[in-house]
Amino acid sequence: MFDNSILVIYFIIINLITFFIYGIDKYKAKKELWRIPEKVLISFAFFGGSIGALFGMKIWHHKTKKMKFIILVPLSLIIYVVAIVCFLEIGI
């Protein structure tokens, strides 16, 4: 049986990292510095950081008008919620 505490720790860490990279990218945008690529920001959402990405978008007011982010970040959260429900149903 898989230890769920490892998964919980992973999701906490990936969401915190994702939240802060959205903030860092917003800071870099304001200072006209080298930016974090959009595919990296979206990838973090799909690797489990969708909640951090959503909070980062909301708190930092970052990428809130980009259709790619408006669609893909919530989609990544939906995928994870469905996956977690499925795993709980089959007892993994």
Backbone bond lengths (Angstrom), bond angles and torsions (degrees), N, CA, C in turn:
res aa  C-N    CA-C-N  psi(-1)  N-CA   C-N-CA  omega(-1)  CA-C   N-CA-C  phi
1 M - - - 1.452 - - 1.531 109.55 -
2 F 1.284 116.53 142.09 1.464 123.19 -177.76 1.523 110.40 -80.60
3 D 1.307 116.05 138.79 1.467 120.93 178.15 1.527 109.34 -80.15
4 N 1.332 117.07 109.78 1.461 121.92 -176.88 1.519 113.57 -66.79
5 S 1.335 118.02 -21.83 1.461 119.55 -179.40 1.529 111.10 -64.96
6 I 1.318 117.78 -32.45 1.470 121.20 176.89 1.524 109.46 -64.09
7 L 1.309 116.54 -42.30 1.458 121.18 179.14 1.527 111.58 -65.41
8 V 1.311 117.21 -40.87 1.467 121.38 178.49 1.523 109.97 -63.63
9 I 1.328 117.65 -45.12 1.466 121.64 178.39 1.520 110.14 -61.51
10 Y 1.339 116.79 -42.05 1.467 120.76 178.34 1.534 110.33 -58.54
11 F 1.336 117.30 -49.10 1.465 120.85 -177.94 1.528 112.04 -64.04
12 I 1.309 117.74 -36.92 1.465 120.13 177.19 1.526 109.97 -64.38
13 I 1.317 116.55 -47.91 1.469 120.67 -177.78 1.525 111.35 -65.44
14 I 1.338 118.56 -47.05 1.460 120.84 -177.49 1.526 110.90 -64.78
15 N 1.323 117.60 -35.05 1.464 120.08 178.49 1.523 111.93 -71.37
16 L 1.315 117.64 -37.92 1.465 120.03 175.69 1.526 111.19 -65.01
17 I 1.327 116.09 -44.70 1.469 120.09 178.05 1.520 110.26 -60.66
18 T 1.320 116.91 -46.10 1.464 121.15 -178.88 1.517 110.96 -61.38
19 F 1.322 116.89 -45.35 1.460 120.89 178.38 1.527 110.42 -55.94
20 F 1.322 116.52 -46.77 1.460 119.53 -176.49 1.527 112.91 -73.41
21 I 1.332 119.03 -31.12 1.472 117.37 177.51 1.531 110.98 -70.69
22 Y 1.318 117.38 -29.30 1.471 119.53 172.95 1.528 109.65 -65.53
23 G 1.318 117.05 -40.94 1.458 121.12 177.63 1.519 111.94 -66.51
24 I 1.324 116.82 -40.93 1.462 121.10 178.29 1.525 110.31 -63.83
25 D 1.337 116.17 -42.72 1.462 119.16 179.64 1.525 111.37 -65.25
26 K 1.307 117.10 -37.37 1.474 120.44 177.01 1.531 110.16 -63.91
27 Y 1.316 116.21 -43.65 1.464 120.75 177.71 1.532 110.17 -59.82
28 K 1.345 116.02 -45.76 1.463 120.23 179.97 1.527 111.30 -64.04
29 A 1.317 117.14 -34.29 1.470 120.45 178.22 1.521 110.26 -64.41
30 K 1.319 116.37 -43.36 1.462 120.32 -179.76 1.528 111.97 -66.10
31 K 1.324 116.54 -34.93 1.466 121.65 -177.59 1.532 112.41 -91.45
32 E 1.331 116.39 2.87 1.465 122.57 -178.97 1.530 112.15 55.20
33 L 1.317 115.88 43.73 1.454 122.89 177.26 1.525 109.94 -99.77
34 W 1.336 116.18 175.30 1.458 121.35 176.36 1.522 109.18 -58.02
35 R 1.332 116.47 133.17 1.469 122.40 -173.08 1.520 111.89 -100.67
36 I 1.306 115.21 158.20 1.459 122.67 171.91 1.525 106.42 -78.79
37 P 1.344 118.09 127.72 1.475 119.62 -178.50 1.536 112.12 -59.44
38 E 1.332 115.07 145.34 1.471 120.06 -179.67 1.517 111.77 -59.02
39 K 1.330 116.99 -37.30 1.471 118.67 -179.22 1.529 111.51 -64.89
40 V 1.330 117.49 -28.72 1.467 120.63 175.60 1.528 109.83 -70.51
41 L 1.326 116.93 -44.67 1.467 120.58 178.92 1.531 110.74 -59.79
42 I 1.312 117.07 -45.16 1.466 120.88 179.96 1.523 111.01 -69.11
43 S 1.329 116.93 -37.67 1.470 120.34 178.74 1.517 111.44 -60.07
44 F 1.329 116.92 -41.00 1.459 119.35 178.06 1.528 111.00 -60.63
45 A 1.318 117.13 -36.74 1.468 119.89 176.78 1.524 110.47 -63.56
46 F 1.326 116.57 -42.77 1.462 119.98 -178.08 1.525 113.56 -76.36
47 F 1.327 117.61 -17.49 1.466 120.38 175.34 1.521 112.08 -87.57
48 G 1.321 116.54 11.55 1.464 120.69 175.38 1.507 114.67 116.58
49 G 1.325 117.88 -1.33 1.453 120.32 -176.60 1.515 114.68 -99.66
50 S 1.321 117.02 29.02 1.468 120.02 -175.57 1.532 112.74 -65.05
51 I 1.310 117.61 -35.23 1.467 119.67 178.21 1.530 109.34 -68.50
52 G 1.311 117.30 -42.58 1.459 121.19 176.44 1.522 111.46 -62.64
53 A 1.337 116.34 -37.90 1.466 120.57 178.39 1.530 110.59 -66.06
54 L 1.324 116.62 -44.76 1.465 119.58 178.86 1.529 111.65 -62.24
55 F 1.330 116.36 -43.87 1.462 119.49 177.06 1.529 110.93 -65.46
56 G 1.332 117.16 -39.25 1.456 120.92 177.67 1.515 111.88 -62.45
57 M 1.327 115.97 -41.36 1.461 119.95 177.25 1.531 110.24 -62.90
58 K 1.316 116.30 -42.26 1.466 121.03 -176.79 1.538 111.91 -73.84
59 I 1.309 117.34 -51.20 1.466 121.92 -175.20 1.531 111.31 -68.82
60 W 1.338 116.33 -47.31 1.464 120.52 -176.50 1.529 112.15 -85.87
61 H 1.327 117.51 -6.33 1.475 122.01 -175.91 1.526 109.82 53.89
62 H 1.330 114.55 51.64 1.456 120.30 -173.32 1.523 110.98 -122.27
63 K 1.308 115.99 130.33 1.467 123.94 177.98 1.525 112.36 63.56
64 T 1.315 117.50 25.31 1.459 121.22 -176.71 1.528 113.15 -80.83
65 K 1.316 117.24 -11.14 1.467 120.12 179.27 1.519 112.31 -110.86
66 K 1.315 117.05 -1.45 1.456 121.43 179.22 1.523 108.75 -85.50
67 M 1.331 116.17 118.08 1.466 120.99 -176.40 1.532 111.72 -57.50
68 K 1.318 116.09 -35.94 1.466 120.80 179.38 1.532 110.39 -56.31
69 F 1.313 116.77 -42.45 1.462 121.61 -178.40 1.522 111.44 -78.57
70 I 1.313 116.30 -37.55 1.464 121.01 179.47 1.528 110.86 -60.24
71 I 1.335 116.67 -33.77 1.467 121.24 -178.85 1.527 112.05 -91.48
72 L 1.335 117.36 -49.89 1.464 120.35 -169.83 1.527 114.69 -73.81
73 V 1.314 117.81 -36.25 1.464 118.79 -178.82 1.533 111.48 -66.16
74 P 1.343 119.59 -50.09 1.472 118.02 175.55 1.538 112.74 -63.04
75 L 1.337 116.54 -34.58 1.473 119.97 177.13 1.522 110.68 -60.27
76 S 1.326 116.81 -40.87 1.464 119.53 178.64 1.528 111.24 -63.54
77 L 1.322 117.11 -36.81 1.468 120.54 177.37 1.528 110.29 -66.25
78 I 1.302 117.47 -43.18 1.466 121.46 179.04 1.525 110.16 -60.59
79 I 1.323 116.56 -43.67 1.467 120.47 179.19 1.515 110.87 -59.75
80 Y 1.344 117.09 -44.23 1.461 119.83 179.86 1.518 112.69 -67.61
81 V 1.321 117.72 -38.73 1.466 120.03 178.25 1.527 110.31 -63.75
82 V 1.326 116.86 -44.69 1.472 121.07 178.29 1.527 109.86 -62.36
83 A 1.325 117.37 -43.34 1.470 120.44 179.96 1.520 111.25 -62.86
84 I 1.322 117.39 -42.99 1.468 120.51 179.84 1.519 110.75 -64.20
85 V 1.326 117.14 -42.90 1.475 120.56 177.98 1.530 109.97 -61.66
86 C 1.327 116.65 -44.01 1.485 119.44 178.68 1.511 111.73 -62.37
87 F 1.334 117.51 -43.19 1.457 120.36 179.08 1.518 111.91 -64.86
88 L 1.330 117.26 -37.49 1.453 119.93 178.04 1.518 111.40 -67.77
89 E 1.329 116.34 -34.84 1.472 121.06 179.10 1.519 112.07 -65.29
90 I 1.352 116.73 -38.53 1.457 118.83 -177.03 1.526 111.91 -94.92
91 G 1.331 116.34 -3.88 1.461 120.64 171.99 1.509 115.01 81.93
92 I 1.303 118.28 31.07 1.476 119.43 177.74 1.505 108.58 -81.95
